[in-house]
Amino acid sequence: MRHSFIIIDDETESILKTLSIAARFQNLHFVASASTYEEGLNLILEHQPSLVFLEITPINKESNLSLRLINELYRYLNVIPKIIVTSSDKELAYEAIKHGAFDYLSKPINSNDVRKMILLHEKSQCKSPDEVKEESAEFSIQKQPIIPSLNRTPKAEEIAVIDESQAASSEYNQVQESSAMNEDSLANAESQDIQEAVSDEPVKVLEFQSGASKEDKPLIICVKSYGDYRFIEAKDICYLQADNNSTDIHLFNGEMITAFKTLKHFENVLSFPFIRIHNSYIVNIDYVSRIHTGNSVCYIKNTTTKLPFSKSYKENVDAIINSITKGNYLEI
């Protein structure tokens, strides 16, 4: 399990100390650092990391670093990263927890405290019995033949299906009321007709849900974690990087999302323009800006990122070059 983190501290030496300790843990992924309140807030909103190391007793008072940052995050985010307060003032520990901080690390930070914090964080991400019950309840509700409410304006043919489905439902209710007033034999006959009408209804619901064909829609990848559904358009992915049994998905906007599937899994399910170039990398060729065969690296557009490619995937790299040169291409 890989955890991205941001350090917010006005002292450079302290940032380097935290980084040196974090480097001992392979499941910690450094994103960025900030030295002021405003810069730290913007970095968190941009990258939305799993963890934030926050100094609350800055040397430079103009940095405005304080627990106020936690309250500000609740204004913008539904999911707040775990805030790890760091300070040399142990008396502030209670105040930090009261403000919603996940943990408090007294400076100088040591690796044992960081290890315990990581274990607490991973334990908190495990499903509780209540969450399991909630998911079971949600599954039970989803099995009912109802028409979902979508966050878009339905098409004309979809509206027709909805109206027809609602009409069938209305007729069903009317027949039920009248059947209660008739003789038993008539009620049984009408009940059979009703069941036939209802049996057709789920088919109409499926037709409504399907909407346009898959070919008309961009590929959406859903990264699911403990009831959290993260939807990503495949065209926004620059490259995928293996991380043990998980995969880091790097987007064009600089964001990184971890999926708990192997890179081999993504190689099997993703097709062109995604091509594997290394045991640890799959690249979207639409984001390749440069290929240096001498250094065996690919460059990603609008970034300084360089992805290595190995000899065993040299044919795939040649295929990328051929694909790019087949377009509107001019070689100088």
C-alpha positions as CSV (number, residue, x, y, z in Angstrom):
1,M,0.0,0.0,0.0
2,R,1.6,3.3,-1.2
3,H,0.9,6.6,0.6
4,S,1.6,10.0,-0.9
5,F,2.6,12.8,1.4
6,I,3.3,16.5,1.6
7,I,5.5,18.3,4.1
8,I,4.6,21.8,5.3
9,D,7.3,23.3,7.4
10,D,9.1,26.7,7.3
11,E,12.5,25.2,8.2
12,T,14.4,23.6,5.3
13,E,16.6,21.5,7.6
14,S,13.5,20.1,9.2
15,I,12.0,19.2,5.8
16,L,15.2,17.4,4.8
17,K,15.1,15.5,8.1
18,T,11.6,14.3,7.6
19,L,12.4,13.3,4.0
20,S,15.4,11.3,5.1
21,I,13.3,9.3,7.6
22,A,10.4,8.9,5.1
23,A,12.9,7.5,2.5
24,R,13.4,4.4,4.7
25,F,9.7,3.4,4.1
26,Q,9.0,2.1,0.5
27,N,5.3,2.7,0.9
28,L,5.8,6.5,1.4
29,H,5.8,8.6,-1.8
30,F,6.9,12.2,-1.5
31,V,4.8,14.6,-3.6
32,A,5.9,18.2,-2.6
33,S,6.9,20.5,0.3
34,A,5.7,24.0,1.3
35,S,7.0,26.6,3.7
36,T,3.8,28.8,4.1
37,Y,0.2,28.3,4.9
38,E,-1.1,29.5,1.5
39,E,1.4,27.4,-0.4
40,G,0.7,24.3,1.7
41,L,-3.1,24.7,1.2
42,N,-2.8,25.0,-2.6
43,L,-0.5,21.9,-2.7
44,I,-3.0,19.8,-0.7
45,L,-5.9,20.9,-2.9
46,E,-3.9,20.2,-6.1
47,H,-2.4,16.8,-5.2
48,Q,-4.8,15.6,-2.4
49,P,-2.2,13.4,-0.8
50,S,-2.9,10.6,1.8
51,L,-0.7,12.2,4.5
52,V,0.4,15.8,5.4
53,F,3.2,16.5,7.8
54,L,2.3,19.9,9.3
55,E,4.5,22.1,11.5
56,I,2.4,24.3,13.8
57,T,5.1,26.2,15.7
58,P,7.0,27.9,12.9
59,I,10.2,29.9,13.4
60,N,9.0,32.4,10.8
61,K,5.7,33.7,12.1
62,E,4.9,35.2,8.6
63,S,4.5,31.7,7.3
64,N,1.2,31.5,9.2
65,L,1.5,27.8,9.8
66,S,-1.1,26.6,12.3
67,L,-3.9,24.2,13.0
68,R,-6.2,26.6,11.2
69,L,-5.2,24.8,8.0
70,I,-7.2,21.7,9.0
71,N,-10.4,23.7,9.3
72,E,-9.7,25.3,5.9
73,L,-9.4,21.9,4.2
74,Y,-13.0,21.0,5.3
75,R,-14.3,23.9,3.2
76,Y,-13.0,22.4,0.0
77,L,-12.5,18.6,0.4
78,N,-14.9,15.7,1.1
79,V,-12.0,13.5,2.0
80,I,-9.4,15.1,4.3
81,P,-5.8,13.7,4.2
82,K,-4.4,12.4,7.4
83,I,-2.8,15.4,9.1
84,I,0.4,14.5,11.1
85,V,1.2,17.5,13.3
86,T,5.0,18.0,13.9
87,S,6.3,20.3,16.6
88,S,8.9,20.5,19.3
89,D,6.2,21.7,21.8
90,K,4.7,18.5,23.3
91,E,2.0,20.5,25.1
92,L,0.3,21.1,21.8
93,A,-0.4,17.4,21.2
94,Y,-3.9,17.6,22.8
95,E,-4.7,20.8,20.9
96,A,-3.8,19.1,17.7
97,I,-5.9,16.0,18.3
98,K,-8.9,18.3,19.3
99,H,-8.6,20.0,15.9
100,G,-8.9,16.7,14.1
101,A,-5.2,15.8,13.5
102,F,-4.6,12.2,12.9
103,D,-1.4,12.0,14.9
104,Y,1.2,14.1,16.6
105,L,5.0,13.6,16.2
106,S,7.4,15.4,18.5
107,K,10.5,16.8,16.9
108,P,13.1,15.6,16.2
109,I,11.0,13.0,14.4
110,N,12.3,9.4,14.6
111,S,11.7,6.4,12.3
112,N,9.9,4.4,15.1
113,D,7.2,7.1,15.5
114,V,6.8,7.3,11.7
115,R,6.4,3.5,11.4
116,K,3.7,3.5,14.1
117,M,1.9,6.3,12.3
118,I,1.9,4.4,9.0
119,L,0.6,1.3,10.7
120,L,-2.2,3.3,12.3
121,H,-3.0,4.9,9.0
122,E,-3.2,1.5,7.2
123,K,-5.3,0.0,10.0
124,S,-7.7,2.9,9.8
125,Q,-8.3,2.1,6.1
126,C,-9.4,-1.4,6.8
127,K,-13.2,-2.1,6.6
128,S,-15.1,-2.0,9.8
129,P,-18.1,-4.4,10.4
130,D,-20.4,-1.4,10.0
131,E,-19.0,-0.6,6.5
132,V,-19.5,-4.2,5.5
133,K,-23.1,-4.0,6.5
134,E,-23.6,-0.7,4.6
135,E,-22.1,-2.3,1.5
136,S,-24.4,-5.3,1.8
137,A,-27.4,-2.9,2.2
138,E,-26.4,-1.0,-0.9
139,F,-26.1,-4.2,-2.9
140,S,-29.5,-5.3,-1.7
141,I,-31.0,-1.9,-2.8
142,Q,-29.2,-2.1,-6.2
143,K,-30.9,-5.4,-6.9
144,Q,-34.3,-3.7,-7.0
145,P,-35.7,-3.0,-10.5
146,I,-35.6,0.8,-10.2
147,I,-34.6,3.5,-12.6
148,P,-31.5,5.3,-11.4
149,S,-31.2,9.1,-11.2
150,L,-28.4,10.2,-13.5
151,N,-26.5,13.5,-13.2
152,R,-27.2,14.4,-16.9
153,T,-30.1,15.3,-19.1
154,P,-31.6,12.1,-20.6
155,K,-32.0,11.7,-24.3
156,A,-35.4,11.7,-26.0
157,E,-35.4,7.9,-26.5
158,E,-34.4,7.5,-22.8
159,I,-37.2,9.8,-21.7
160,A,-39.6,7.6,-23.7
161,V,-38.4,4.5,-21.9
162,I,-38.8,6.2,-18.5
163,D,-42.4,7.3,-19.3
164,E,-43.2,3.9,-20.5
165,S,-41.8,2.3,-17.4
166,Q,-43.6,4.7,-15.1
167,A,-46.8,4.1,-17.0
168,A,-46.4,0.3,-16.6
169,S,-45.8,0.9,-12.9
170,S,-49.0,3.1,-12.6
171,E,-51.1,0.4,-14.4
172,Y,-49.7,-2.2,-12.0
173,N,-50.8,-0.2,-9.0
174,Q,-54.3,0.4,-10.5
175,V,-54.8,-3.2,-11.3
176,Q,-53.7,-4.2,-7.7
177,E,-56.4,-1.9,-6.2
178,S,-59.1,-3.2,-8.5
179,S,-58.2,-6.8,-8.0
180,A,-58.7,-6.5,-4.3
181,M,-62.3,-5.6,-4.9
182,N,-63.0,-8.5,-7.4
183,E,-63.6,-12.2,-6.9
184,D,-60.7,-14.5,-6.1
185,S,-60.6,-16.1,-9.6
186,L,-60.6,-12.7,-11.3
187,A,-57.9,-11.5,-9.0
188,N,-55.6,-14.4,-9.8
189,A,-56.0,-13.9,-13.5
190,E,-55.2,-10.2,-13.2
191,S,-52.2,-10.9,-10.9
192,Q,-50.8,-13.2,-13.6
193,D,-51.0,-10.3,-16.2
194,I,-49.4,-8.0,-13.7
195,Q,-46.4,-10.3,-13.2
196,E,-45.9,-10.5,-16.9
197,A,-45.9,-6.7,-17.2
198,V,-43.5,-6.4,-14.3
199,S,-41.2,-9.1,-15.8
200,D,-40.7,-6.8,-18.8
201,E,-39.8,-3.8,-16.7
202,P,-36.2,-4.7,-15.8
203,V,-35.4,-5.1,-19.5
204,K,-36.5,-1.5,-20.1
205,V,-34.3,-0.4,-17.1
206,L,-31.3,-2.1,-18.6
207,E,-32.0,-0.4,-22.0
208,F,-32.1,2.9,-20.2
209,Q,-28.9,2.3,-18.3
210,S,-27.0,1.2,-21.4
211,G,-27.4,4.6,-23.2
212,A,-25.0,5.1,-26.0
213,S,-22.8,2.2,-27.3
214,K,-19.3,1.7,-25.8
215,E,-17.7,2.9,-29.0
216,D,-19.3,6.3,-28.5
217,K,-17.9,6.8,-25.0
218,P,-14.4,7.3,-23.8
219,L,-12.9,4.5,-21.7
220,I,-13.5,5.1,-18.0
221,I,-11.3,3.3,-15.5
222,C,-12.7,3.0,-12.0
223,V,-10.2,2.7,-9.1
224,K,-12.3,1.3,-6.2
225,S,-11.1,1.3,-2.6
226,Y,-13.3,0.6,0.4
227,G,-16.5,2.0,-1.2
228,D,-14.6,4.9,-2.8
229,Y,-15.1,4.9,-6.5
230,R,-12.6,7.1,-8.4
231,F,-13.4,7.5,-12.1
232,I,-10.6,8.3,-14.5
233,E,-10.8,8.8,-18.3
234,A,-8.1,6.6,-19.9
235,K,-7.1,9.5,-22.2
236,D,-6.0,11.5,-19.2
237,I,-3.4,8.9,-18.1
238,C,0.2,9.7,-19.1
239,Y,1.8,6.5,-17.8
240,L,1.5,3.7,-15.3
241,Q,4.3,2.7,-12.9
242,A,4.6,-0.7,-11.1
243,D,4.9,-0.5,-7.3
244,N,5.2,-4.1,-6.0
245,N,1.6,-5.5,-6.2
246,S,0.1,-2.1,-6.9
247,T,0.3,0.4,-9.7
248,D,0.7,4.1,-9.6
249,I,-1.4,5.9,-12.3
250,H,0.1,9.2,-13.3
251,L,-2.3,11.8,-14.9
252,F,-1.6,14.7,-17.2
253,N,-2.4,17.2,-14.5
254,G,0.4,15.8,-12.3
255,E,-1.9,13.8,-10.0
256,M,-1.0,10.3,-9.0
257,I,-3.6,7.6,-8.1
258,T,-2.7,4.2,-6.7
259,A,-4.6,1.1,-7.9
260,F,-4.2,-2.2,-6.1
261,K,-3.7,-4.2,-9.3
262,T,-0.4,-5.3,-10.8
263,L,1.1,-3.7,-13.9
264,K,0.6,-7.0,-15.7
265,H,-3.2,-6.7,-15.1
266,F,-3.2,-3.3,-16.8
267,E,-1.1,-4.6,-19.6
268,N,-3.8,-7.2,-20.3
269,V,-6.8,-4.9,-20.1
270,L,-5.5,-1.8,-21.8
271,S,-5.0,-1.6,-25.5
272,F,-3.6,1.0,-27.9
273,P,-2.4,3.8,-27.2
274,F,-1.1,2.1,-24.0
275,I,2.2,0.2,-24.6
276,R,4.5,-1.4,-22.1
277,I,8.1,-0.3,-22.4
278,H,9.7,-1.6,-19.3
279,N,9.0,-4.1,-16.5
280,S,7.9,-1.1,-14.4
281,Y,6.2,1.2,-17.0
282,I,3.3,1.3,-19.4
283,V,3.1,4.6,-21.4
284,N,0.3,6.3,-23.2
285,I,2.0,7.1,-26.6
286,D,-0.2,10.2,-26.9
287,Y,2.0,11.8,-24.2
288,V,5.4,10.8,-25.5
289,S,7.3,13.9,-26.6
290,R,10.7,12.4,-27.2
291,I,12.5,9.1,-27.5
292,H,16.2,8.8,-27.0
293,T,17.3,5.4,-28.1
294,G,20.9,6.0,-27.0
295,N,19.9,6.6,-23.4
296,S,16.9,4.3,-23.6
297,V,14.4,6.8,-22.2
298,C,11.1,8.2,-23.2
299,Y,10.1,11.8,-22.3
300,I,6.6,12.8,-21.2
301,K,5.0,15.9,-22.7
302,N,5.1,19.1,-20.6
303,T,7.1,17.5,-17.8
304,T,10.7,16.6,-16.9
305,T,9.7,13.0,-16.5
306,K,11.9,10.5,-18.2
307,L,10.8,6.8,-18.4
308,P,13.4,4.1,-19.1
309,F,12.7,1.4,-21.6
310,S,14.5,-2.0,-21.6
311,K,15.9,-4.0,-24.4
312,S,13.3,-6.7,-24.0
313,Y,10.6,-4.1,-25.0
314,K,12.6,-2.5,-27.8
315,E,10.1,-3.7,-30.4
316,N,7.3,-1.8,-28.5
317,V,9.4,1.3,-28.5
318,D,9.9,0.9,-32.3
319,A,6.2,0.5,-32.6
320,I,5.6,3.8,-30.8
321,I,8.0,5.6,-33.2
322,N,6.3,4.1,-36.2
323,S,2.9,5.0,-34.9
324,I,3.9,8.7,-34.4
325,T,5.5,9.0,-37.8
326,K,2.4,7.6,-39.6
327,G,0.4,10.7,-38.7
328,N,0.7,14.3,-39.9
329,Y,4.5,14.2,-39.6
330,L,7.5,16.2,-40.7
331,E,11.1,15.1,-40.1
332,I,13.8,17.8,-40.1
